[in-house]
Amino acid sequence: MKTDLSAVLNPEQAAAASTIEGPLLIIAGAGSGKTRMITYRIAHMLEEGIDERSILALTFTNKAASEMSDRIRALEGRPLKGLTATTFHSFGLGLLKRCIQHLGYHNDFTLYDTNDNEALIKNCIVACGYQIPDYNIRTLLSFFSDLKTGRAEMQDDSGAIAGIYREWLLTQKAYNVVDFDDLILLPIRIFEAKPWILEEVQERYRYIMVDEFQDTSLLQYRFVSMIASKHRNIAVVGDDDQSIYSWRGANYRNIIEFEKDFPERKEFRLERNYRSTGNILTAANALIVHNTERKDKKLWTEEKSGAAISIKRHRTSEAEAYWICRSIKDEIRDKRDLKYGDIGVLVRTNSLISELENVFAEAAIPVRISGGQSFFDRREIRDMLCYLKVLLNRHDDVSLLRIINTPRRGIGRTTIEKLRKYADEHVIPLSEAMEQMAADSSPLPQKTKENLRAFMSRLTAWRSAAASPDNLIRRIVTDTGYEAMLAEEFPDSPKSVGYRMRGIEILEGRLRRYLEMNSDASLKDYLNAVTLAGDEKEDDDAAVSLMTMHASKGLEFRMVYLAGIEDDVIPSSRALEEDSRNIDEERRLFYVAITRAREKLFINYSDTRISRDGTEKMTIPSRFLEEIPNELFHNEEKSPEEMKKDQIARFKALLARNKS
């Protein structure tokens, strides 16, 4: 029996879900039930007889893809193993695993994350004869990413940066590694070089859906539009008002490109909001209308106006943090059904998190930080993962360099430099150089050769065990004396050793569960999955979520506290210095923050804040507050405009006093 879409969706949702042929542009405002619409649309396609193997649904996080898959399978009541609901990067990874040999790579390539790439760039700097301290590695990697994906151009092909960039590209290829950019870029190159592969993919995936379309980069749009160009059954769902990731390549103008490339498209708008109260939506609408380059839309709700928006001025940022903690405790006490997990505290930048986190700790309020250190970035976890990568990819020099003397095994810096020089001269991987330099005829000292042979013997034994990896990590820890190394490093802190060893046990458990749940998966599949999902955090319903506004996208909370809503913070002075046109994206970011709230919104700012250099500076309320109607705010003595004027007057008085 087919589902009556009009009975489960509102008219706009039902119209979009029932249209399954041809290109569709679906503008879905915040909280408009787009995931529900997408779920029913795919279910409707299946009910209309479309083969599940022909459907490709793409989104941006593993969590979102998993939620989409679970909802569809629950609705259909069957496993749907042929349905592909995944992320752009996971989909690209799957294509590369099957086809990367057409670009001259081996199929046993390794996927590098940011930390791996930064280590590789350091090696390239040294290989080019330059000094690592002379470069900001994170900035260099960001620039190289822009160069690789076409978002930037090299101004001086003969300079040091150009040389390091060329060395980096060549070394990536020589090490048989790819990074996140390559997961989109290399499939495009395969499609261009081997049109028959593109045709195979086009025939397999005749129906495509893209969620969060405003977050796609130019490359991602090109990737998916190549696949969709033949059958033209592509539905993109997005909201240009929530495009906040330009710094990582997202381009909200892809909506305009889509309109040009698919002129026969049908367009639907989902404007009914199921999340927030009337006051919160009115504030959001009043704010975002100041952006001119946007699709005209206005969110509405059948919910009541709800509580007024609270706007609170504090003398210092510390006072702001203490007030937020007191307010949260009051709300928890007064509402028995309210949990800490129902509350989000959002800030513009990571730098504002630490003071809030410390005060939360003093107040004994459980808190979950988004944007903190990932489990997979912890030193001991990264060590173990590098051991596993070396076992599976003999070309992975970066991972080998990390673990070759961890724990210490008599292979020091001088030996490593000789190995690297030998590898460079003979154009071979470091692992092969190690084998040749360990030979009797090698000029290395006898003891060093013995140490190399012992290490290679260990690698061989572990490599043999990698086919059944259940206890492989435990064996590596035992054979290397890793726990003893930690004990030496933390002689006065057994808890530190225990904490790190417990992390390794958790890694073992995760590997075991992954292999149990994915019967056809290998250790290589797990390592790729870890690299793809390493930055995603698990939910914790018993803790307040403390995060940046960027990290909050896609989430919702019964109550939201916004901290540090001051000019220079939001909008960011740094963003505006780079380009004054960034004011539109800063406004979109504030819009996203406001629309995370379902019932109550608390906006906070302080008269003074500690700057990056440790000095105290005076602040003024964010200019965005003046774009929200005064009647929406909780009765304060003065409006945001008057508060701002008062603060500017105090600021001028302070300057005059300092001059006299």
Sequence and secondary structure as in RCSB ss.txt:
>XXXX:A:sequence
MKTDLSAVLNPEQAAAASTIEGPLLIIAGAGSGKTRMITYRIAHMLEEGIDERSILALTFTNKAASEMSDRIRAL
EGRPLKGLTATTFHSFGLGLLKRCIQHLGYHNDFTLYDTNDNEALIKNCIVACGYQIPDYNIRTLLSFFSDLKTG
RAEMQDDSGAIAGIYREWLLTQKAYNVVDFDDLILLPIRIFEAKPWILEEVQERYRYIMVDEFQDTSLLQYRFVS
MIASKHRNIAVVGDDDQSIYSWRGANYRNIIEFEKDFPERKEFRLERNYRSTGNILTAANALIVHNTERKDKKLW
TEEKSGAAISIKRHRTSEAEAYWICRSIKDEIRDKRDLKYGDIGVLVRTNSLISELENVFAEAAIPVRISGGQSF
FDRREIRDMLCYLKVLLNRHDDVSLLRIINTPRRGIGRTTIEKLRKYADEHVIPLSEAMEQMAADSSPLPQKTKE
NLRAFMSRLTAWRSAAASPDNLIRRIVTDTGYEAMLAEEFPDSPKSVGYRMRGIEILEGRLRRYLEMNSDASLKD
YLNAVTLAGDEKEDDDAAVSLMTMHASKGLEFRMVYLAGIEDDVIPSSRALEEDSRNIDEERRLFYVAITRAREK
LFINYSDTRISRDGTEKMTIPSRFLEEIPNELFHNEEKSPEEMKKDQIARFKALLARNKS
>XXXX:A:secstr
    HHHHS HHHHHHHH  SS EEEEE TTS HHHHHHHHHHHHHHTT  GGGEEEEES HHHHHHHHHHHHHH
HTS  TT EEEEHHHHHHHHHHHHGGGGT  TT EE  HHHHHHHHHHHHHHTT  GGGS HHHHHHHHHHHHHT
SS  S TTSHHHHHHHHHHHHHHHTTEE TTHHHHHHHHHHHH HHHHHHHHHH  EEEESSGGG BHHHHHHHH
HHHTTT  EEEEE GGG   GGGTB TTHHHHHHHH TT EEEEE B SSS HHHHHHHHHHHTT SSS     B
 SS   S BEEEEEEEHHHHHHHHHHHHHHHHHH TT  GGGEEEEESSGGGHHHHHHHHHHTT  EEESSS  G
GGSHHHHHHHHHHHHHH TT HHHHHHHTTSS  S  HHHHHHHHHHHHHHT  HHHHHHHHTSTTSSS HHHHH
HHHHHHHHHHHHHHHTTSGGGHHHHHHHHHTHHHHHHHH TT HHHHHHHHHHHHHHHHHHHHHHHH TT  HHH
HHHHHHHHTT     TTSEEEEEHHHHTT  EEEEEE   BTBTTTBHHHHHH GGGHHHHHHHHHHHHTTEEEE
EEEEEEEEEE TTS EEE  B GGGGGS GGGB   SS HHHHHHHHHHHHHHHHHHHH 
